[in-house]
Amino acid sequence: MNKPYLIAEIAQAHEGSLGILHSYIDAVAKTGVQAIKFQLHLAEAESSIHEPFRIAFSKEDKTRFEYWKRMEFSLDQWKGIKLHCDELGLDFICSPFSNEAVDWLEEIGVHTYKVGSGEVNNFLLLEKIVQTGKPIIISSGMSSWEELEQTVSYLKNKKAVFSILQCTTAYPTRPEQYGLNLIEELKTKYNVPIGFSDHSAKIATGIAAVALGAEILEFHVVFHRELFGPDTVASLTLEETKQLVMSVHDIYTARMNPVNKSDNSKFTELKTIFEKSLALNKDLPKGHRITFDDLESKKPKGYGIEAQLFKEVIGKVLNCNKSKWDFLNEEDLL
């Protein structure tokens, strides 16, 4: 299993502000993730005034097209964004939503292409991305097995380097929608790196995904979930992201160090401390025949007959007087 590759998704959390976007880069770099992900929207190339809002959240954009327009940055601004990521050691990952966006990303120097759930069967866009030769991560969010099979076959025929994320296109995703069972199914079916794209806004979900074998973990981040925007309720805060990174690293370490339950030699000293010896719970005279009700177990081990051997003691006769709470040894018995 590869060390989990963690991707913090900014998406539209910047609200069209270049300054806020750069603030996110600075903040994400402090969390310990390896990559930061953006979406490159070029309204005229990818949308039209006929596109409906997924969620009628905007109080300043009359149409979805206007919203995408407001989310745009210039090519030079994107180059500055990429440079900032490079300076802080973050891999620059981006989702294009048009062929023109791919041309831009090639000029910018994208590290990896992310194909969103709505584009998995957009073979025009996939062909454009495949031609770059760059690694590809695809989200399976809205795809049936049949649809996903078409895309995977296409990518394999093109000899593309790709991975798949189990994803549920719901914001936020409820526990019954996570589809954690699909991580192993995808691994078995396609034999490529499998990850999890999370919209639950909960740390536990990512931890569970990695525990179940996810090698890539993508999740939205936001400064605060009360901020304006369509994805804020499905995002982790930056502080939660730090906690997730630490937890995921711990889970990875645990998975890479399986415990051999047949070997408990490391616990020899602790077993001496925690395990117990047989003792007597009352004053008993010489000649008394031991019963179950006479026995107690007391720490530490090694000062009397081992407590687990109590059945071998019952019915035996004391060869000396014993006081309450004395340890019971073989030499005390006939």
N, C-alpha and C positions, 0 to 999 in steps of 0.2 A: 504494500500500500504506500502510495506517495504521500508526502506531507501535505495536508490540506492547503489548497490555494484559495486564499480569501480575497474576495472582490467586494469593495464598498461601492455601491451604486449611488451616484448623485442624481441621475435622471434630471428632472426639472426642479429640484429643490432650490436651485439658484434663482428661480423666478425671473430669468432673463437678465440678471445683474452680473456683469463680469466680475465686479468686486466681491460679491458674495461667493461666486464660483471659486475664485482664488482662495477665499477664506476656508472653503471646504477642503481644498487641497492641503492647506497647512494643517487643518484639524485632523484629517484622515491620516496624514503621515505620522501622527503621534499615536495612532491606535495599534500599530503592529501588523496591519494587513499588507499583502504584497501588491495589490493592484487597486486602482480606482477606475470606475467606469462612468462613461458619459453617454449621452444620446446626441447624435448630430442630425438636427432637423433643418431641412431646407424646404420651407413651406410650398413653394411653387413647384418643386420637383416631386414632392411626395403626397401632396394633399390638394384639396379644392374647397371652395366655399360650401360644397354639399356634404362635407364630412361632419357627422354629428358628434357632439360631446359624449364621451363615455360616462362622465359624471358632470353634471351642470354645476361646476364649482366656481367658475371664473366670474368675477364681478367687474371685470374690465375688458373682456374679450367677447364680442358678440357671436363669433363663430370659432370653431376649432381651428380653422385656417388662420384666423387672426392670432390665436394663441401660439401656434407653431411659429408664426412670423415674429412674435415677440420673444420667442425662445432662441432665436438665431443669433449667432456670432459670426464675425467675418473670418475669412481664411487666416488672416494675420493674427487675429485674436486667438483662434484655435491653435496656431503655432506657438503662441505665448503660453497657452494652457499646457500644451505638451511639454514645453521647455521647463515649466514650473514642476510638473510631475517628475521629469528626469532629474532635476536638481534635488528632489527629495526622495529619490529612489523608488518611486511608485510606477509600476507598469501602467501604461496608458491604454485602456481598453475602451472601445466605443461601439455602439450600435448604429449602423447607418440605416436610413429608411428610404434611400433612393440610390440609384447608380451614380448620380452626381456626388452624393455624400461619400461614396467609396473613392471616387477620384480625389476628393479633398483629403480623405484620411490617408491615402497613399502619399500625398504631398506632405501631410503633417507628420507621418511616420508612426502609424498606429502599431501597437504591439500585437494585439489579438482582436479579431472581429467577433462581436457578440451578435447573434441573430435572435431577435425577439420572437416571442410566441406567435405573433401575428404575421411573421415573415418566413416561417419555417417552410412553407410550401410556395414561396415566391421564387420560382426557379430563375426568373430573370435576374433578380438581385443576387441569388446564390451563385449563379454563373459568374457574375461580375466579381463577387468576393473570391470565389475559387481561383479565378485568373490571377489574383495577387500572390497566391502561394502562402499567404499568412495563415496561422492557426485560427480555427473557428470554434466558437462555443455556441451551441444551439439550445434554445429553451423548448421544452416539449409541451408547454402549458395548454395550448388549445388543440393539440394534435391527437387524433385517434392512433391506434397501433398501425392501421393501414396507411394513414398519412405520414406518420413518422418513418415507416418502412420505406416509403418512396424517397424521402429526403436522405435517409441513411444510405440507401442503395446508390443514389445519385452521387453523394459525397465519396463513397467508397470507390465507385467507378472512376471518379475524377482523381482518385488517390489523394484526396484532401486530408489534412491533419485536423481532426475534429474531436470534440467531446460533447456530451449531452447532459443537460441539467433537467432533473425532474422539477417541474414547476406547475403551480396551480395559479391560473389567472383569476385571482380574486383578491380584493384589496379592502381590508386585510383578510388573510386566509384563516379560516376556522380549523381547529384541530381535525375535525372529520374530513377536511379537504386536503390535508397535507400530502397524502399519497406516499408516505415513507416506504411502503412496501415495494414501490416501483424502483427504488434505488437498486436493489438486488436483481430485480427482473431485468432492468436495463443493462446491468453489468453482464448478466448471463446471456442475454439476447444479442448484444452488439459487440462485446469485448473491446470497448473503448473506455477512456476515462469518463466516469459518471459523477455528477455533482448534484447540488440542490440549490435552486433559486427560491429564496424565501420572501414571502410577503406577510408573515404573521406578526411582525413587530414584537417577537418574543425571543429571548436568548435561548431558551430551552429547545426550540425547534432546530436551530443550527447545530446545537450540541448533539441532539438525537440523530440528525442526519449524518454527522461525521462518525458517530458511534456505530451507525449502520453501514458505513463504508463509503460515504460521499468523499470524493477527493477534491472537489471544488465546491466552494460555498459562496454564493452571491446573495447580497441583501442590500436593501435601500438604507441609507443613513440620512439623518436630518438633525439639525441643531436642537430642535424641540418639536414634539408631535403636535403642538398647538399652532405651529406656523401654517401659513396659507399654502395650498397646493394639493394636487390630486393624490399624491403618494405618501403624504406625511403620516397618515394613520397606519400605514403599512410599513413604516420604517423603524429602525433602531436609532436611538440617540447615540452620540459619539461616546458617551460614558458607557453605555450598554455594549457598544462595539468593542471597547477595550476589554470588558469582562468576557465577551464572547471569544475574543482572540486567545485570552489566557486559558479559558475553559477548553477550547478546541485543541490547543496544544497539549493540554493535559490528557485529553481523550486519545489523541494520536499516540502519545507516549505510552499510554496504557495498552492500546491495541498492538503496539510494536513490541511489547514485553509480556507475552502470555505467561500466566502463572502455572507452574507444574504442581498440581495438588497432591501428587504422589511424593513430592520431596518437601518435607517440612523441617529440614535440618537447620534452617536459618532461625527457627523458633525454639531451639533447644534450651537456651537460657530463659526465655520468656515462659516456656512451658514449666520450668522448674519453679518460677515465681507464681504463676497463675493456677497451676494444677494443684491438687490437694492429696493429703495423706489421711488415712483412717485414724479416728480418735474416738474416745468413749465419752458419752454425754452424762455419765453419772458415776459415783463411786461404786466399784464392783470388787467383791472378795475373790480370793483364790478359789478355784473350783467352779466359778460361775460359767455357765454355758452361754456363749454369746448369741444374742438375738438381733434382728434387724433394728429393733427399737433402742438398742444400746449404742448404736453407731452414729457418729457425726463425721463430716469431712472438714479438714482444716488446712489452711496454707501454712508452709509451702510443701511442695512435693519432696519426698525423700526423707521425711522425718518419721514416717510410719509406712505401713503397707499401703500401696497405691489404692486410692478410693475406688477405682474401677474394678478392683478385685474383691469387693465386699462380700460377694456370694460365697467365696472360698473360706471366709472367716466364720460365717454363720454356722452355729452348731459346735464350734470348737470351744475348748475349755481353757480358762485362764490358769496359768501356773504360778501366779503371784497376785497380790492385791494391786488394784489400779485405782487412781484417783480420777475424779471428774475432769475432763478435757485432756487427759494424758493421751499421747499418741499411742497407737497399737502396733506392735512389731511382731514378727514371727517368733522371736525368742520369748514373747509373753504367752505363747500358746502351747498347749500340749499336743 
